[in-house]
């Protein structure tokens, strides 16, 4: 889930905040955004357009080195954004494939490796986004920031967990609803819907 990735970034940010609290909350926010960023390609080449497991990692290494040598708010924010985006891009291989019913395990595409020009196969350690084990991971990632922060930051983390819980409950029913909706949409309208959202439903 996007919330799982965002909270994974927040965990990175929380660890850095504990070491350099004077940098403030901006690096933590940057880490959360970095965790979310790759999923901004959801409607256009998902897990390929903005997912760069190799390139984000390659950029994160020097950024982290710079931040370690000169830990300012800006250097830490840049390093955490890139590190969280790299973690997201690389960890998607541990989940399910790209199909709309990933619990069926029919897709062998987890995330695209631009460096080698090929799709990496899903490991399915987390069977699919929105699986119960995905929610368990979200809950685990929520613990450090909830213990470390209060106020708005704590509220946002709890809200992310709540959204995750609702998504887990609705994950499979949403596909059933989508099947009914797609069946009722005229063909000339379906042509404007991204192909990955309808190929498994028609």
N, C-alpha and C positions, 0 to 999 in steps of 0.2 A: 504494500500500500504506500501511497505517497506520504501518508502520515508517519509510517514506519521509517522511511528514508529521512524525512525531516527531523524526526526525533533522534535518529542515529547521528545526524549532524549536530543536533543540540547537545548530545552527550559529549561529542568532541569539544564543542564550545564550552561546555560546563567544566571540563577538565582543564582547559586553558584558562578559563576565568578563575578557577581555584588557584592557579599558579600566578596569574597576572591580573588580579582583580581591578587594579587601577586602569586597565584598558577599557573597562566598562562593559556594557551589554552589546555594543555594536558587533564585536567578533562573534558572539553567540548567535545574534540575528543573522549574520553572514553565513554562519555554519548551517542554520536552519534553511536559509534560501538556497545554499549550495546543495543541500540534501534534496530539496524540491526541484531544482532547476532542470535536471535531465528529463523529468516528466512533463515539461512544458511542450514536448513534442508529441503529446498524446494523440493529437488530431492530424499529425503529418509525419509519417514515417516513424512511428513509435519505436523506441529503443534503438533507433539508428540515427535520426536527425540530430539529437542533442545528447546522445549517450556515447561517451568516449572513454572506455575503460583504460586504454593505453595513454591517450593524449592528456586526459585530465590528470592521470597519475604522474606523467612526465612533467607537467606544469606544476603540480603540487610539491614535488620534491625540492626544487630550488626556492619556491615560495616559502616553504616551511623552514628551509635553511636561513633565508633572509630574516624571517620572523624570529627565529631562535637567536640570531645575532643582534637583531635590532627590534625588540618586541614593542612596537607601537600599536596603537589602535588600528591603524591602516594596514600595517604589514600582517598583523594577526588576522584581521578580517579577510584579507585577500587569501592568505594561506588556508584559513578554515573553509572559505567558500570552495576553493579548488579541492581541498582534501575531502570535503563532504560530497562534492560532485563526483569525484573519483570513486569514493566508497560506494555511492549509489550505482554508478555505471558498472562497476566491477561486481557488486553483490547481486545484481539482477540475474546473473547466471545461476545463482543458488536457488532461484525460484522456478516457477512454471514457465511454459511457453507463451507465445503471443496470441493464441486463439482465444475467442471470447468464452469458451468453456475449458479453461486450462486444467480443470480437474479430470478431464478425459485424457490428458496427456498425448494429444495428437500432433502437437507442433514441436519441431526440433530447433526453433529459433527463440533464443532467450535474449541475447543482446548482440549488437553488431560490433565486430572488431575491425575498425577502419585500418589499423596498422597492417593487419594480415588479410584484409579484404574478404572476410567471411563471417557468417553467423556462428556464434558460440551456442552449443546445445544446453538446454536447461538441466540442472542437476536435481531439481525438484526436492531439495531439502525442506524448503517451504513449498508445499504442493502448488499453491496458486495465491495470487494476491487476494486478501480477504479470507484466507483459510484461518481456522482457529489458532494454528501455530504462528501465523502472522500477527494476530492480535496479542498472543503471548509475548512475542518479541517487542511489540509496541509498548506493552505494559512494562517490560523490563527496561526499555530505553527511557521510559517516563520517570523512573524512580530517581536517578541522580539529579535531574533538574528540579524535580518537586522538592527534594531534600535540600537543594542548594539555594533555591530562589523562593521569593514570596511575591505577592502583588500580581501585577499583570503577567509577568513571565510564568508564574505558577498556574495562573488561570488559563493561559494559552495552551500550556502543556496538557492540562486536564481536559480542555476542550478538544484537543487533538485526539486524546484517548477516547473521548465520548463519540466523536465523529467516526473513529475507527470501529468502535463497537457497533454502531448503527450500520456501517458499511458491511461488516462481517455478517450481520443478520440479513441484510438485503442482497448480498452478493449474488447468490443463485436465483432468488426470485426476480431480480432485475433482468436477468437474461431471459427468463420466461416471459416477462412483460415485453421485453424488446422483440422477442420472436412474434408475439401477437401484433405489436405495433408495426413491425417491418412488413408483415404479411398484408397489412391493411394499407400500406403506402403505395401509391401509384408508381409504376416503373420509372416514369420521367422525373419523379421527385427523388427516388432512391439513387438515381445517377449522381446526385449532388451530395450524397452521404459518403464519407470516407469508406473505401472498399473493405477495410479491415473490420468495420462495424457491422457489415451485412453479409460477408461471405459465408459465415458460419450459420447464418439465420435464414438463408433462402436456398 
